[in-house]
């Protein structure tokens, strides 16, 4: 018996993993390892990408920030300061990026490099070089966290999309840490399968994989983004208003002329008295 097996599937997304899961580290700390995984396994044909003078570059093909290939991983040497972004790709075109900051400063913020799923708790710590966590003020998108006093850690309970943004910490001794972006994602939905069989053949199921919904949090408009949108769209709004005004002006100019009837002037009381006296 011949049968046809139809399978419409959505491949599990390729993601970038990093160990340790941090965005900020000090110069001289232990190395970091990045790799591309798909469904828990090394992703075939996908490599860790970064940039070199604005162009995509593979692991180990650019400066020290590009790392060295070690099996299926890309190992970063942290002996010099740098800031670089990394993603998984085939040739070019960044996907979801991770930005790593290696600093010579005295203060960093321990913040996850990988997205945090909504509903979970996340702990941020302000760390001083060679001394571990220190009491600090924590900032979210440039503003002091509400009712925040100095503390060694800031715990965000039941993370939501509204918690996505830029975080940093501050101490009176070492001033500000670098600023990093905390990404938040909804938990991925499991792949759902439904089985059906063609008429007369119970041995040939057809599997259909329903793709999960988009799990990204909606982008937020920060002040610079808002200014950018205003600059881009305001000229269009102004030109539209001017065009409507010109059209209305031309339309009003084509209307037929309105006739104006003149009336006899009204006689004043003095003129009436003079006419009566003359009669």
The 8 nearest C-alpha neighbors of each residue, nearest first, counted from 0:
[[1, 2, 200, 202, 203, 199, 3, 201],
 [2, 0, 3, 203, 200, 4, 202, 197],
 [3, 1, 203, 0, 4, 200, 197, 202],
 [2, 4, 5, 1, 203, 205, 197, 204],
 [5, 3, 205, 6, 203, 2, 204, 206],
 [4, 6, 205, 3, 206, 7, 207, 204],
 [7, 5, 206, 207, 8, 205, 4, 208],
 [6, 8, 207, 208, 5, 9, 206, 209],
 [9, 7, 208, 6, 10, 207, 209, 210],
 [8, 10, 210, 11, 208, 7, 209, 190],
 [9, 11, 12, 8, 13, 37, 38, 210],
 [12, 10, 38, 37, 9, 13, 190, 14],
 [13, 11, 10, 14, 37, 38, 9, 36],
 [12, 14, 37, 36, 11, 35, 42, 15],
 [15, 13, 36, 35, 12, 16, 37, 87],
 [14, 16, 35, 34, 87, 86, 36, 17],
 [17, 15, 34, 33, 35, 14, 18, 36],
 [18, 16, 33, 20, 32, 19, 34, 15],
 [19, 17, 20, 32, 31, 33, 16, 21],
 [18, 20, 21, 17, 31, 32, 30, 112],
 [19, 21, 18, 112, 111, 17, 113, 22],
 [22, 20, 111, 112, 110, 19, 23, 109],
 [21, 23, 99, 112, 110, 100, 111, 98],
 [24, 22, 100, 21, 99, 101, 107, 108],
 [25, 23, 101, 100, 102, 26, 22, 107],
 [26, 24, 102, 101, 28, 103, 27, 23],
 [25, 27, 78, 77, 103, 102, 28, 101],
 [26, 28, 78, 77, 25, 29, 79, 30],
 [29, 27, 26, 25, 77, 30, 24, 78],
 [28, 30, 27, 31, 77, 76, 26, 24],
 [29, 31, 76, 75, 77, 28, 74, 32],
 [32, 30, 75, 74, 18, 19, 29, 33],
 [31, 33, 74, 18, 17, 73, 75, 72],
 [34, 32, 17, 73, 72, 16, 74, 18],
 [33, 35, 72, 16, 15, 73, 47, 36],
 [36, 34, 15, 42, 14, 87, 41, 46],
 [37, 35, 41, 42, 40, 14, 13, 39],
 [38, 36, 13, 42, 40, 39, 41, 11],
 [37, 39, 40, 11, 36, 12, 13, 41],
 [38, 40, 37, 36, 41, 42, 14, 13],
 [41, 39, 36, 37, 38, 42, 35, 43],
 [40, 42, 36, 35, 37, 43, 71, 39],
 [41, 43, 36, 37, 45, 35, 40, 44],
 [44, 42, 45, 41, 46, 37, 36, 35],
 [43, 45, 89, 42, 46, 88, 41, 35],
 [46, 44, 89, 88, 43, 42, 87, 35],
 [45, 47, 87, 88, 48, 35, 89, 44],
 [46, 48, 87, 86, 58, 57, 34, 35],
 [49, 47, 57, 86, 85, 56, 87, 58],
 [48, 50, 85, 56, 55, 84, 57, 65],
 [51, 49, 55, 54, 56, 53, 52, 48],
 [50, 52, 54, 53, 56, 61, 55, 49],
 [53, 51, 54, 50, 55, 61, 56, 62],
 [52, 54, 51, 50, 55, 56, 49, 83],
 [53, 55, 50, 51, 52, 56, 49, 91],
 [56, 54, 50, 49, 91, 51, 48, 53],
 [57, 55, 50, 49, 48, 51, 60, 54],
 [56, 58, 48, 60, 59, 47, 49, 55],
 [57, 59, 65, 60, 66, 47, 67, 73],
 [58, 60, 67, 66, 65, 61, 68, 57],
 [61, 59, 57, 58, 56, 65, 62, 66],
 [62, 60, 65, 59, 51, 56, 63, 57],
 [61, 63, 64, 65, 60, 51, 59, 66],
 [62, 64, 65, 66, 76, 61, 75, 59],
 [63, 65, 62, 66, 75, 81, 83, 76],
 [66, 64, 58, 59, 63, 61, 62, 49],
 [67, 65, 75, 59, 74, 64, 58, 63],
 [68, 66, 59, 74, 73, 58, 69, 75],
 [67, 69, 73, 72, 59, 58, 70, 74],
 [70, 68, 72, 73, 71, 67, 74, 32],
 [69, 71, 72, 68, 73, 34, 67, 74],
 [72, 70, 69, 34, 41, 73, 68, 35],
 [73, 71, 34, 69, 70, 33, 68, 32],
 [72, 74, 68, 33, 67, 32, 69, 66],
 [75, 73, 32, 66, 67, 31, 72, 33],
 [76, 74, 66, 31, 30, 77, 32, 73],
 [75, 77, 30, 78, 66, 74, 63, 64],
 [78, 76, 26, 27, 79, 30, 75, 28],
 [77, 79, 27, 26, 76, 80, 28, 101],
 [80, 78, 77, 26, 81, 101, 27, 76],
 [81, 79, 101, 102, 26, 103, 78, 77],
 [82, 80, 101, 100, 83, 79, 64, 102],
 [81, 83, 100, 99, 101, 98, 84, 80],
 [84, 82, 99, 98, 81, 85, 64, 100],
 [85, 83, 98, 97, 49, 96, 99, 86],
 [86, 84, 49, 97, 96, 48, 98, 47],
 [85, 87, 96, 48, 47, 93, 94, 95],
 [88, 86, 47, 46, 48, 35, 15, 45],
 [89, 87, 45, 46, 90, 91, 48, 86],
 [88, 90, 45, 44, 91, 46, 87, 92],
 [91, 89, 88, 92, 55, 48, 57, 56],
 [92, 90, 55, 88, 89, 93, 48, 56],
 [91, 93, 94, 88, 90, 55, 89, 86],
 [94, 92, 86, 91, 95, 96, 88, 87],
 [93, 95, 96, 86, 92, 87, 88, 85],
 [96, 94, 86, 93, 97, 87, 14, 15],
 [95, 97, 86, 85, 94, 84, 98, 93],
 [96, 98, 85, 84, 112, 99, 86, 95],
 [97, 99, 84, 83, 22, 85, 96, 100],
 [98, 100, 22, 83, 82, 23, 84, 97],
 [101, 99, 82, 23, 102, 81, 22, 24],
 [100, 102, 80, 24, 81, 25, 26, 23],
 [103, 101, 80, 25, 104, 26, 100, 24],
 [102, 104, 26, 25, 80, 105, 101, 79],
 [105, 103, 102, 106, 25, 107, 128, 176],
 [104, 106, 128, 127, 173, 103, 107, 25],
 [105, 107, 127, 176, 126, 104, 128, 173],
 [108, 106, 176, 126, 125, 23, 177, 109],
 [107, 109, 125, 124, 110, 126, 167, 176],
 [108, 110, 124, 123, 125, 21, 23, 107],
 [109, 111, 123, 21, 108, 22, 112, 181],
 [112, 110, 21, 20, 113, 22, 109, 181],
 [111, 113, 22, 21, 20, 97, 110, 114],
 [112, 114, 111, 115, 20, 182, 16, 97],
 [115, 113, 182, 183, 184, 116, 112, 181],
 [114, 116, 183, 184, 182, 113, 117, 119],
 [117, 115, 184, 185, 186, 183, 119, 118],
 [116, 118, 158, 159, 185, 119, 184, 183],
 [119, 117, 157, 158, 116, 159, 120, 156],
 [120, 118, 157, 158, 117, 116, 121, 156],
 [121, 119, 156, 157, 155, 158, 122, 118],
 [120, 122, 155, 154, 119, 123, 156, 158],
 [123, 121, 154, 153, 155, 152, 124, 120],
 [122, 124, 153, 152, 110, 109, 154, 121],
 [125, 123, 152, 109, 108, 151, 126, 132],
 [124, 126, 108, 132, 133, 107, 168, 109],
 [127, 125, 132, 131, 107, 106, 133, 108],
 [126, 128, 106, 130, 131, 105, 132, 129],
 [127, 129, 105, 130, 106, 126, 131, 25],
 [130, 128, 131, 127, 126, 105, 25, 132],
 [131, 129, 127, 128, 132, 126, 133, 105],
 [130, 132, 126, 127, 129, 133, 128, 125],
 [133, 131, 126, 125, 151, 127, 124, 130],
 [134, 132, 151, 126, 125, 135, 127, 131],
 [133, 135, 151, 150, 149, 132, 125, 136],
 [136, 134, 149, 170, 150, 169, 151, 168],
 [135, 137, 149, 169, 168, 148, 170, 138],
 [138, 136, 168, 167, 144, 143, 135, 169],
 [137, 139, 143, 142, 167, 144, 166, 141],
 [138, 140, 166, 142, 141, 165, 144, 143],
 [141, 139, 165, 142, 164, 166, 138, 167],
 [140, 142, 139, 138, 143, 165, 166, 167],
 [143, 141, 138, 139, 140, 144, 145, 137],
 [144, 142, 138, 137, 145, 139, 141, 147],
 [143, 145, 147, 138, 137, 139, 142, 146],
 [144, 146, 147, 143, 142, 148, 138, 139],
 [147, 145, 144, 148, 143, 149, 136, 137],
 [148, 146, 145, 144, 149, 136, 143, 137],
 [149, 147, 150, 136, 146, 135, 137, 144],
 [148, 150, 135, 136, 134, 147, 151, 137],
 [149, 151, 134, 135, 152, 148, 136, 153],
 [152, 150, 134, 133, 132, 124, 135, 125],
 [153, 151, 124, 150, 123, 154, 122, 125],
 [152, 154, 123, 122, 124, 155, 137, 150],
 [155, 153, 122, 121, 156, 123, 152, 120],
 [156, 154, 121, 120, 158, 122, 153, 157],
 [155, 157, 120, 158, 154, 121, 119, 118],
 [158, 156, 118, 119, 120, 159, 155, 117],
 [157, 159, 117, 118, 119, 156, 120, 155],
 [160, 158, 117, 161, 162, 157, 118, 183],
 [159, 161, 162, 163, 216, 183, 117, 158],
 [160, 162, 159, 163, 164, 158, 183, 216],
 [163, 161, 160, 159, 158, 164, 183, 181],
 [164, 162, 182, 181, 161, 160, 183, 165],
 [163, 165, 180, 181, 140, 162, 166, 139],
 [164, 166, 180, 140, 179, 139, 181, 178],
 [167, 165, 139, 138, 179, 178, 140, 180],
 [166, 168, 178, 138, 176, 137, 177, 108],
 [169, 167, 137, 136, 176, 138, 175, 125],
 [168, 170, 175, 136, 174, 135, 176, 137],
 [171, 169, 174, 135, 172, 173, 136, 175],
 [170, 172, 174, 173, 169, 135, 175, 136],
 [171, 173, 170, 174, 169, 175, 105, 106],
 [172, 174, 170, 171, 106, 175, 105, 169],
 [173, 175, 170, 169, 171, 172, 176, 106],
 [176, 174, 169, 168, 173, 177, 170, 167],
 [175, 177, 107, 106, 168, 167, 169, 108],
 [178, 176, 167, 107, 175, 179, 108, 23],
 [177, 179, 167, 166, 165, 176, 180, 108],
 [180, 178, 165, 166, 181, 177, 167, 22],
 [179, 181, 165, 164, 182, 166, 178, 163],
 [182, 180, 163, 164, 165, 179, 183, 111],
 [181, 183, 114, 163, 115, 180, 184, 164],
 [182, 184, 115, 114, 163, 116, 160, 117],
 [185, 183, 116, 215, 214, 216, 117, 115],
 [184, 186, 214, 117, 116, 187, 215, 183],
 [185, 187, 116, 184, 188, 117, 214, 118],
 [188, 186, 185, 214, 189, 211, 212, 184],
 [187, 189, 211, 186, 190, 212, 191, 210],
 [190, 188, 191, 187, 211, 210, 209, 186],
 [189, 191, 209, 208, 188, 210, 192, 211],
 [192, 190, 209, 208, 189, 193, 210, 207],
 [193, 191, 208, 207, 206, 190, 194, 209],
 [192, 194, 207, 206, 195, 191, 208, 205],
 [195, 193, 206, 205, 204, 192, 196, 207],
 [194, 196, 205, 204, 193, 197, 206, 203],
 [195, 197, 204, 201, 203, 205, 200, 198],
 [196, 198, 200, 199, 195, 203, 201, 204],
 [199, 197, 200, 196, 201, 195, 203, 2],
 [198, 200, 197, 201, 196, 202, 203, 0],
 [201, 199, 202, 198, 197, 203, 196, 2],
 [200, 202, 196, 203, 199, 204, 197, 198],
 [203, 201, 200, 204, 196, 2, 197, 199],
 [204, 202, 201, 196, 200, 2, 4, 205],
 [205, 203, 196, 195, 194, 202, 206, 4],
 [204, 206, 5, 195, 4, 194, 196, 6],
 [207, 205, 194, 6, 193, 192, 204, 208],
 [206, 208, 7, 192, 6, 193, 209, 8],
 [209, 207, 8, 192, 191, 7, 190, 210],
 [208, 210, 191, 190, 207, 211, 192, 8],
 [211, 209, 9, 208, 212, 190, 8, 191],
 [212, 210, 188, 209, 213, 190, 187, 189],
 [211, 213, 214, 210, 188, 187, 215, 209],
 [212, 214, 215, 211, 187, 185, 216, 210],
 [215, 213, 185, 184, 212, 187, 216, 186],
 [216, 214, 184, 213, 217, 185, 183, 218],
 [215, 217, 160, 184, 218, 183, 214, 185],
 [218, 216, 215, 219, 160, 214, 161, 184],
 [219, 217, 216, 220, 215, 163, 160, 221],
 [220, 218, 221, 217, 164, 163, 161, 224],
 [221, 219, 224, 225, 222, 218, 223, 228],
 [220, 222, 224, 223, 225, 219, 140, 226],
 [223, 221, 225, 224, 226, 220, 227, 219],
 [224, 222, 226, 225, 221, 227, 220, 228],
 [223, 225, 227, 221, 222, 226, 220, 228],
 [226, 224, 222, 228, 227, 223, 220, 221],
 [225, 227, 229, 223, 224, 228, 230, 222],
 [226, 228, 224, 230, 225, 229, 223, 231],
 [229, 227, 231, 225, 230, 226, 232, 224],
 [228, 230, 226, 232, 231, 227, 233, 225],
 [231, 229, 227, 228, 233, 232, 226, 234],
 [232, 230, 228, 229, 233, 227, 234, 235],
 [231, 233, 235, 229, 234, 230, 228, 236],
 [232, 234, 236, 235, 229, 230, 231, 237],
 [235, 233, 237, 236, 232, 238, 231, 230],
 [234, 236, 238, 232, 233, 237, 239, 231],
 [235, 237, 233, 239, 234, 238, 240, 232],
 [236, 238, 234, 240, 239, 235, 233, 241],
 [239, 237, 241, 235, 240, 236, 234, 242],
 [240, 238, 242, 236, 237, 241, 235, 243],
 [239, 241, 237, 243, 242, 238, 244, 236],
 [242, 240, 244, 238, 239, 243, 245, 237],
 [243, 241, 239, 245, 244, 240, 238, 246],
 [244, 242, 246, 240, 241, 245, 247, 239],
 [243, 245, 241, 247, 242, 246, 248, 240],
 [246, 244, 248, 242, 247, 243, 241, 249],
 [247, 245, 243, 249, 248, 244, 250, 242],
 [246, 248, 250, 244, 245, 249, 243, 251],
 [247, 249, 245, 251, 246, 250, 244, 252],
 [250, 248, 252, 246, 251, 247, 245, 253],
 [249, 251, 247, 252, 248, 253, 246, 254],
 [250, 252, 248, 249, 253, 254, 247, 246],
 [253, 251, 249, 250, 254, 248, 255, 247],
 [254, 252, 250, 251, 255, 249, 256, 248],
 [253, 255, 252, 251, 256, 250, 257, 249],
 [256, 254, 257, 253, 252, 258, 251, 250],
 [255, 257, 258, 254, 253, 259, 252, 251],
 [256, 258, 255, 259, 254, 260, 253, 252],
 [259, 257, 256, 260, 255, 261, 254, 262],
 [258, 260, 257, 261, 256, 262, 255, 263],
 [261, 259, 258, 262, 257, 263, 264, 256],
 [260, 262, 259, 263, 264, 258, 265, 257],
 [263, 261, 264, 260, 265, 259, 266, 258],
 [264, 262, 265, 261, 266, 260, 267, 259],
 [263, 265, 262, 266, 261, 267, 270, 260],
 [264, 266, 263, 267, 262, 268, 270, 271],
 [267, 265, 270, 264, 268, 271, 269, 263],
 [266, 268, 270, 269, 265, 271, 272, 264],
 [267, 269, 271, 270, 272, 266, 273, 265],
 [270, 268, 272, 271, 267, 273, 266, 274],
 [269, 271, 273, 268, 267, 272, 266, 274],
 [270, 272, 268, 274, 273, 269, 275, 267],
 [273, 271, 275, 269, 274, 270, 276, 268],
 [272, 274, 270, 276, 271, 275, 269, 277],
 [273, 275, 271, 277, 272, 276, 270, 278],
 [276, 274, 272, 278, 277, 273, 271, 270],
 [277, 275, 273, 278, 274, 272, 271, 270],
 [278, 276, 274, 275, 273, 272, 271, 270],
 [277, 275, 276, 274, 273, 272, 271, 270]]
